[in-house]
Amino acid sequence: FFAFAIRLYFFKNNQLENSHDSYVLAKLASQILHGNYMYDGTFWGVVQPLYPFLMSIVNLAVNDLILSGKILSLLVGVGTIPLVYLLWAKIESKEVALLAAAFVAVNEVAWYYSIHVFRDMFFLFFLLLSFFLLYLAKEDFKWLPYLMIALGLSTISRGDGYFLTLSLLIAFCYWNREHILGKKSLEKR
């Protein structure tokens, strides 16, 4: 709640100019609203479409593309805090998790990206969600479809998602090599 209140204060009292990314993402969202999926003659899917697509949906309610992007950044920016807690509680302890979540809650860089139109908070949110689901899938395969969905959303939120997908899949296969390859095939080596 505290993190949301801080971000909301800065969200409402933000006097900084919008970045170049803000206008590019707003232009993409506007083109999506008008059924044009090209950006400067290039299919917009090349530039990771999740954020502008969601901006265009939120815009239907608020009728302001920049505000739509800021609302999305605010929501996922606050959403990263419980994900940090859940992930670190799984890796370490609840005390360390609480400290990590508190650091993210008061971090100035996280505030900045939570109140501006950038894809960075979306990528961080899906990165943390993917790592958390990776740990759950390591223990129980029923989480594997959710991990794949989170990886897919990360991939279409920012270009770095492509590298994340490959590295998490390699980690998952390594951790589950006995189940994937079969224990007998590992014993022969």
matplotlib code that plots the C-alpha trace (Angstrom):
import matplotlib.pyplot as plt

x = [0.0, 2.8, 4.6, 1.3, 0.8, 4.3, 4.0, 0.5, 1.8, 4.6, 2.2, -0.1, 2.7, 5.0, 6.4, 8.9, 8.6, 7.6, 10.4, 10.8, 9.7, 6.4, 5.6, 6.7, 4.6, 1.6, 1.9, 1.9, -1.1, -2.9, -2.2, -3.5, -6.7, -7.1, -6.4, -2.9, -0.3, 2.6, 5.1, 7.1, 6.4, 7.4, 5.1, 4.8, 5.2, 8.9, 9.0, 7.3, 3.6, 2.3, 2.7, 1.2, -1.6, -2.6, -2.2, -4.8, -7.2, -6.8, -7.1, -10.7, -11.6, -9.4, -9.1, -5.5, -2.7, 0.1, -2.1, -3.0, 0.7, 1.4, -1.5, -0.2, 3.3, 2.0, 0.0, 2.9, 5.3, 3.4, 2.8, 6.6, 6.8, 4.8, 6.5, 9.9, 8.7, 7.3, 10.5, 12.9, 10.8, 11.1, 14.9, 15.9, 13.7, 10.7, 12.9, 15.2, 12.1, 10.5, 13.8, 14.1, 10.5, 11.0, 14.0, 12.0, 9.1, 11.3, 13.8, 13.9, 14.6, 11.5, 9.4, 10.6, 9.8, 6.4, 5.2, 6.4, 5.5, 8.3, 8.2, 10.8, 8.4, 6.5, 9.6, 10.7, 7.2, 7.2, 10.9, 10.1, 7.0, 8.9, 11.6, 9.0, 7.1, 10.4, 10.9, 7.4, 7.7, 10.9, 9.0, 5.8, 5.2, 1.7, 3.2, 4.9, 2.1, 2.0, 5.8, 5.4, 2.7, 4.8, 7.8, 5.7, 4.4, 8.0, 9.1, 6.5, 7.0, 10.6, 13.4, 15.4, 12.6, 14.0, 17.2, 15.2, 13.1, 16.1, 18.0, 15.0, 14.2, 17.8, 17.7, 14.4, 15.8, 18.9, 17.0, 14.7, 17.2, 16.4, 12.7, 13.2, 16.0, 15.0, 17.1, 18.5, 19.9, 21.8, 23.2, 24.7, 27.0]
y = [0.0, 2.4, 1.8, 2.4, 5.6, 6.9, 6.1, 7.6, 10.8, 11.1, 9.9, 12.9, 15.4, 14.4, 17.5, 15.7, 15.6, 12.4, 10.5, 9.6, 6.1, 7.5, 9.0, 6.0, 3.6, 6.0, 6.2, 2.4, 2.2, 4.7, 2.8, -0.4, 1.4, 2.3, -1.2, -0.3, -2.7, -1.1, 1.3, 3.4, 0.7, -2.2, -4.7, -3.5, -7.0, -6.5, -4.0, -6.2, -5.5, -6.3, -2.8, -0.7, -3.3, -3.0, 0.8, 0.8, -1.2, 1.1, 4.1, 3.0, 3.8, 7.0, 8.4, 9.5, 7.3, 8.7, 8.4, 4.8, 3.9, 5.6, 3.7, 0.4, 1.2, 2.1, -1.1, -3.4, -1.3, -1.9, -5.5, -6.2, -5.7, -8.8, -10.8, -9.8, -11.0, -14.3, -15.0, -14.2, -16.1, -19.1, -18.7, -17.4, -16.7, -14.5, -12.0, -11.5, -11.4, -8.7, -6.6, -7.2, -6.1, -3.0, -2.0, -2.3, -0.4, 2.6, 2.4, 5.7, 4.0, 1.7, 4.8, 6.5, 3.6, 3.1, 6.6, 6.9, 5.2, 2.6, -1.1, -1.7, -2.4, -4.8, -6.7, -6.7, -7.9, -10.8, -11.6, -11.9, -13.9, -16.2, -16.9, -17.5, -19.9, -21.6, -22.4, -23.7, -25.8, -27.2, -28.7, -29.6, -29.8, -28.5, -25.0, -25.5, -24.1, -21.0, -20.6, -20.9, -18.2, -15.9, -16.5, -15.7, -12.5, -11.5, -12.2, -9.9, -7.2, -6.3, -7.6, -8.9, -11.4, -13.6, -14.2, -14.8, -17.4, -19.4, -19.1, -20.1, -23.1, -24.3, -23.9, -25.8, -28.6, -28.8, -29.0, -31.6, -33.6, -36.8, -36.6, -35.5, -37.9, -40.7, -41.7, -44.8, -42.8, -40.6, -43.6, -45.0, -42.0]
z = [0.0, 0.9, -2.4, -4.3, -2.4, -3.1, -6.8, -7.0, -5.4, -8.0, -10.7, -10.0, -9.5, -12.3, -14.0, -16.2, -19.9, -21.6, -23.2, -26.9, -26.0, -24.7, -28.0, -30.0, -27.9, -28.0, -31.8, -31.9, -29.6, -31.8, -34.9, -33.3, -32.4, -36.0, -37.3, -38.7, -37.5, -39.3, -37.7, -40.3, -42.9, -40.6, -39.0, -35.3, -34.0, -34.5, -31.7, -29.1, -29.2, -25.7, -24.1, -27.0, -27.4, -23.7, -24.0, -26.8, -24.6, -21.6, -23.9, -24.7, -21.0, -20.4, -24.0, -23.4, -24.7, -22.6, -19.5, -20.5, -20.6, -17.3, -15.7, -17.0, -15.7, -12.3, -12.0, -13.0, -11.0, -7.9, -8.9, -9.0, -5.2, -4.2, -6.9, -5.4, -2.0, -3.4, -5.4, -2.6, 0.0, -2.3, -2.7, 0.7, 3.7, 4.5, 6.3, 3.3, 1.0, 3.1, 2.9, -0.9, -1.4, 0.8, -1.3, -4.5, -2.9, -2.1, -5.0, -7.0, -10.3, -9.8, -9.0, -12.2, -14.4, -12.6, -13.5, -17.1, -20.3, -20.6, -21.3, -18.5, -15.7, -17.8, -18.6, -15.0, -13.9, -16.3, -15.6, -11.9, -12.6, -14.9, -12.3, -9.6, -11.9, -12.8, -9.1, -8.8, -12.0, -10.7, -7.8, -9.7, -13.4, -13.2, -13.2, -16.5, -18.7, -16.6, -16.9, -20.7, -20.7, -18.5, -20.8, -23.8, -22.3, -21.4, -24.9, -26.4, -23.8, -24.6, -26.9, -23.9, -23.4, -26.2, -24.2, -21.0, -22.7, -23.8, -20.5, -18.4, -20.6, -20.3, -16.5, -16.4, -18.5, -16.4, -13.1, -14.5, -16.5, -14.6, -15.3, -19.0, -19.9, -17.5, -14.5, -16.3, -19.2, -16.8, -15.0, -18.2, -18.6]

ax = plt.figure().add_subplot(projection="3d")
ax.plot(x, y, z, "-o")
ax.set_aspect("equal")
plt.show()
